[in-house]
């Protein structure tokens, strides 16, 4: 069963069969190609994502490392990657990014929602 659990300016939380997904939508005044380069360059990514490290294996199935600043590190994996149109859609004056973070434990929702 699929349902929306929470929606606010931070993201939309969805639940489906015991798994959770936070969906973020952001608009940028830059073209999709430029935004793609910024979000996929490890040093740029680490500047705008609060817990990102510069460890990123940019390929389908690749890993991205995160450090919570308190001694715990986490890994994410890239499950979709297509330059630049899987998550970036052209708009009149730039593009819109749609990013989905999936996880099993709903206790991650609040901290992840600030995304």
C-alpha positions as a Markdown table, in Angstrom:
| # | Residue | x | y | z |
|---|---|---|---|---|
| 1 | Unk | 0.0 | 0.0 | 0.0 |
| 2 | Unk | 1.3 | 3.4 | -0.9 |
| 3 | Unk | 0.5 | 6.6 | 1.0 |
| 4 | Unk | 1.8 | 10.1 | 1.6 |
| 5 | Unk | 2.9 | 10.5 | 5.2 |
| 6 | Unk | 4.1 | 14.1 | 5.5 |
| 7 | Unk | 4.4 | 17.1 | 3.3 |
| 8 | Unk | 6.1 | 20.4 | 3.9 |
| 9 | Unk | 8.7 | 22.8 | 2.4 |
| 10 | Unk | 11.5 | 20.4 | 3.2 |
| 11 | Unk | 10.3 | 17.3 | 1.3 |
| 12 | Unk | 7.4 | 14.9 | 0.9 |
| 13 | Unk | 7.5 | 11.7 | 2.8 |
| 14 | Unk | 5.9 | 8.6 | 1.1 |
| 15 | Unk | 5.4 | 5.2 | 2.6 |
| 16 | Unk | 5.0 | 2.0 | 0.5 |
| 17 | Unk | 5.2 | -1.5 | 1.9 |
| 18 | Unk | 7.2 | -0.6 | 5.0 |
| 19 | Unk | 9.8 | 1.5 | 3.0 |
| 20 | Unk | 10.0 | 5.3 | 3.0 |
| 21 | Unk | 10.9 | 7.8 | 0.4 |
| 22 | Unk | 11.5 | 11.5 | 0.9 |
| 23 | Unk | 11.0 | 13.4 | -2.4 |
| 24 | Unk | 12.6 | 16.9 | -2.7 |
| 25 | Unk | 11.8 | 19.4 | -5.5 |
| 26 | Unk | 14.1 | 22.3 | -6.0 |
| 27 | Unk | 14.3 | 25.0 | -8.7 |
| 28 | Unk | 17.5 | 26.6 | -10.0 |
| 29 | Unk | 18.2 | 29.5 | -12.4 |
| 30 | Unk | 20.8 | 27.5 | -14.3 |
| 31 | Unk | 20.5 | 25.0 | -17.1 |
| 32 | Unk | 20.3 | 21.3 | -16.3 |
| 33 | Unk | 23.9 | 20.6 | -17.6 |
| 34 | Unk | 25.5 | 23.1 | -15.3 |
| 35 | Unk | 23.5 | 21.9 | -12.3 |
| 36 | Unk | 24.3 | 18.3 | -13.1 |
| 37 | Unk | 28.0 | 19.2 | -13.1 |
| 38 | Unk | 27.8 | 20.9 | -9.7 |
| 39 | Unk | 25.8 | 18.0 | -8.0 |
| 40 | Unk | 28.0 | 15.3 | -9.4 |
| 41 | Unk | 31.4 | 16.9 | -8.8 |
| 42 | Unk | 32.6 | 15.4 | -5.4 |
| 43 | Unk | 34.2 | 18.7 | -4.2 |
| 44 | Unk | 31.1 | 20.8 | -5.2 |
| 45 | Unk | 28.7 | 18.2 | -3.8 |
| 46 | Unk | 30.5 | 18.4 | -0.4 |
| 47 | Unk | 30.1 | 22.2 | -0.3 |
| 48 | Unk | 26.2 | 22.2 | -0.6 |
| 49 | Unk | 25.3 | 18.8 | 1.0 |
| 50 | Unk | 25.8 | 19.1 | 4.8 |
| 51 | Unk | 27.1 | 15.6 | 5.4 |
| 52 | Unk | 28.7 | 14.7 | 2.1 |
| 53 | Unk | 32.3 | 13.9 | 1.8 |
| 54 | Unk | 34.3 | 14.1 | -1.3 |
| 55 | Unk | 34.0 | 10.3 | -1.7 |
| 56 | Unk | 31.7 | 9.7 | -4.8 |
| 57 | Unk | 31.9 | 6.9 | -7.3 |
| 58 | Unk | 29.9 | 8.5 | -10.1 |
| 59 | Unk | 28.5 | 5.5 | -11.9 |
| 60 | Unk | 25.3 | 3.4 | -11.7 |
| 61 | Unk | 25.7 | 1.3 | -8.5 |
| 62 | Unk | 28.5 | 3.6 | -7.3 |
| 63 | Unk | 28.8 | 4.7 | -3.7 |
| 64 | Unk | 28.5 | 8.1 | -2.0 |
| 65 | Unk | 30.0 | 8.6 | 1.5 |
| 66 | Unk | 28.4 | 10.8 | 4.2 |
| 67 | Unk | 29.8 | 11.8 | 7.6 |
| 68 | Unk | 27.5 | 13.1 | 10.3 |
| 69 | Unk | 30.2 | 15.2 | 11.9 |
| 70 | Unk | 29.9 | 13.1 | 15.1 |
| 71 | Unk | 32.1 | 10.1 | 14.0 |
| 72 | Unk | 29.5 | 8.1 | 12.1 |
| 73 | Unk | 29.8 | 7.6 | 8.4 |
| 74 | Unk | 27.1 | 6.4 | 6.0 |
| 75 | Unk | 27.1 | 5.2 | 2.4 |
| 76 | Unk | 24.5 | 5.7 | -0.2 |
| 77 | Unk | 24.3 | 4.1 | -3.6 |
| 78 | Unk | 23.5 | 5.6 | -7.0 |
| 79 | Unk | 20.5 | 3.7 | -8.4 |
| 80 | Unk | 19.8 | 6.0 | -11.4 |
| 81 | Unk | 22.2 | 8.1 | -13.3 |
| 82 | Unk | 21.6 | 9.7 | -16.7 |
| 83 | Unk | 23.2 | 13.0 | -17.7 |
| 84 | Unk | 21.4 | 15.2 | -16.7 |
| 85 | Unk | 17.8 | 14.4 | -17.3 |
| 86 | Unk | 16.8 | 11.7 | -14.7 |
| 87 | Unk | 16.4 | 14.3 | -11.9 |
| 88 | Unk | 16.7 | 17.6 | -13.7 |
| 89 | Unk | 13.9 | 19.0 | -15.9 |
| 90 | Unk | 14.2 | 22.1 | -18.0 |
| 91 | Unk | 12.0 | 25.0 | -17.0 |
| 92 | Unk | 11.6 | 28.5 | -18.5 |
| 93 | Unk | 14.5 | 30.2 | -16.6 |
| 94 | Unk | 16.5 | 27.2 | -15.5 |
| 95 | Unk | 15.6 | 23.7 | -14.3 |
| 96 | Unk | 13.8 | 21.8 | -11.6 |
| 97 | Unk | 15.6 | 19.0 | -9.6 |
| 98 | Unk | 13.7 | 16.1 | -8.3 |
| 99 | Unk | 15.6 | 14.0 | -5.7 |
| 100 | Unk | 14.4 | 11.0 | -3.8 |
| 101 | Unk | 16.0 | 9.5 | -0.7 |
| 102 | Unk | 14.7 | 6.0 | 0.2 |
| 103 | Unk | 15.2 | 4.2 | 3.5 |
| 104 | Unk | 13.7 | 1.5 | 5.7 |
| 105 | Unk | 13.6 | 3.1 | 9.1 |
| 106 | Unk | 11.1 | 6.0 | 9.5 |
| 107 | Unk | 13.3 | 7.5 | 12.3 |
| 108 | Unk | 15.5 | 8.9 | 9.4 |
| 109 | Unk | 12.7 | 11.0 | 8.1 |
| 110 | Unk | 13.0 | 14.1 | 10.3 |
| 111 | Unk | 16.8 | 14.5 | 9.9 |
| 112 | Unk | 16.7 | 13.7 | 6.2 |
| 113 | Unk | 13.8 | 16.0 | 5.5 |
| 114 | Unk | 16.0 | 19.1 | 6.0 |
| 115 | Unk | 17.8 | 17.8 | 2.9 |
